[in-house]
Amino acid sequence: DTGSAAATPEQYDIQYLTPVSLGTPPQILNLDFDSGSSDLWVFSSETPASQVKGQAQYNPSKSSTSKEVSGATWDISYGDGSSSSGNVYTDVVNVGNATFAGQAVETAQQVSSSFTSDTNNDGLLGLAFSTINTVQPEQQKTFFDNIRDDLDSPVWTADLKHNEPGTYNFGFIDDSLYTGKIAYTDVDSSDGFWMITLDSYSVGSSTSNLSSRAFHHRPSTFPSPSDSASTPLTGIADTGTTLALLPDSVCTEYYSQVSSAANSQTAGGYVFDCDATLPDFTYTVGSTTITIPGEYINYAPVDTTGEQCFGGIQSDADIGFSIFGDIALKAAFVVFEDDGSSPRLGFAQK
Ligand SMILES: Cc1nn(C)c(C)c1CC(=O)Nc1ccccn1
């Protein structure tokens, strides 16, 4: 079995939505595939009308194959403060022809305001590890966990793009989607995330940081630069988070290269003049180097004046690990591989 479906960006690539077929006859909803969480939840006939603003709603009573999971409930809170909760059914779920008959479909009886105002997002399809699925009393499996054994290969891949549709594939690696080699790194799934350590990062063209220049006579008093060219970054690969949330030290290093940049309390992060030229941000996994073009990091205008723009790289302070969100992932072809025992992440240029 294999599946392939488009990942279409909303404005500013704030999220990517993918059509999913639920039930019999098929009800098509556009879901946010989220490698940072593990619940498949949807706006539904059970969502109060006051909390629905244009979203498509799954109606289990209109599906001949839906079955209520008696006594089961779910309740999820995301790091950005959003949340949702409700009941649980199983039904047929089809993603680009990859199908599972008894997938847990979590129907929302409550969604927080940011979901209500996100009018094209009909729900989330979690692709982190099933150990953090929130259904009680019996935890449910993710779509990938459910279909993994039926897939030609125990993988799903993300080819997200900047301002244009990309692709989520299940069960196969499409060699036409990348160039060079796929470099793999082990995943620590003990917290339920696709957590990895990137071997190094660098800001701008390598000549920008001293460590890469041949300073043969660097006086001992010279500040030895945080040698980013070999500083690892530990974080989660998170398709459901818009930005790249990185350590304060990395943010300081990056925005020190942008003369108009400031860390604004009112804007909630680093902002700069919208006409600023931003440096590239490069990270390496093994022998593969991924470069995020500076333009990708000029994320979006702060307000309608279009004078100040918000950075695509922001601080991971208070999270406990970095979050390699869409800003980082859309520059790469990413392979999420899990044979059930030793998960790996693969990165390739494209
Ligand atoms: C943005 C953010 N801030 N902090 C502290 C974290 C942990 C995040 C990531 C996050 O919450 N992602 C998300 C939100 C809604 C749906 C899916 N993923």
Ligand as a Chemical Component Dictionary entry (heavy atoms), coordinates in Angstrom:
data_LIG
# 
_chem_comp.id                   LIG 
_chem_comp.type                 NON-POLYMER 
_chem_comp.pdbx_formal_charge   0 
_chem_comp.three_letter_code    LIG 
# 
loop_
_chem_comp_atom.comp_id 
_chem_comp_atom.atom_id 
_chem_comp_atom.alt_atom_id 
_chem_comp_atom.type_symbol 
_chem_comp_atom.charge 
_chem_comp_atom.model_Cartn_x 
_chem_comp_atom.model_Cartn_y 
_chem_comp_atom.model_Cartn_z 
_chem_comp_atom.pdbx_ordinal 
LIG C1  C1  C 0 4.245  27.510 18.618 1  
LIG C2  C2  C 0 4.699  26.837 19.875 2  
LIG N1  N1  N 0 5.061  27.473 20.998 3  
LIG N2  N2  N 0 5.398  26.549 21.894 4  
LIG C3  C3  C 0 5.817  26.884 23.226 5  
LIG C4  C4  C 0 5.268  25.324 21.333 6  
LIG C5  C5  C 0 5.572  24.037 21.994 7  
LIG C6  C6  C 0 4.839  25.487 20.052 8  
LIG C7  C7  C 0 4.557  24.426 19.072 9  
LIG C8  C8  C 0 3.038  24.278 18.913 10 
LIG O1  O1  O 0 2.262  24.656 19.787 11 
LIG N3  N3  N 0 2.655  23.695 17.753 12 
LIG C9  C9  C 0 1.349  23.451 17.394 13 
LIG C10 C10 C 0 0.283  24.288 17.722 14 
LIG C11 C11 C 0 -0.997 23.935 17.319 15 
LIG C12 C12 C 0 -1.186 22.762 16.587 16 
LIG C13 C13 C 0 -0.088 21.982 16.280 17 
LIG N4  N4  N 0 1.163  22.336 16.675 18 
# 
loop_
_chem_comp_bond.comp_id 
_chem_comp_bond.atom_id_1 
_chem_comp_bond.atom_id_2 
_chem_comp_bond.value_order 
_chem_comp_bond.pdbx_ordinal 
LIG C1  C2  SING 1  
LIG C2  N1  DOUB 2  
LIG C2  C6  SING 3  
LIG N1  N2  SING 4  
LIG N2  C3  SING 5  
LIG N2  C4  SING 6  
LIG C4  C5  SING 7  
LIG C4  C6  DOUB 8  
LIG C6  C7  SING 9  
LIG C7  C8  SING 10 
LIG C8  O1  DOUB 11 
LIG C8  N3  SING 12 
LIG N3  C9  SING 13 
LIG C9  C10 SING 14 
LIG C9  N4  DOUB 15 
LIG C10 C11 DOUB 16 
LIG C11 C12 SING 17 
LIG C12 C13 DOUB 18 
LIG C13 N4  SING 19 
# 
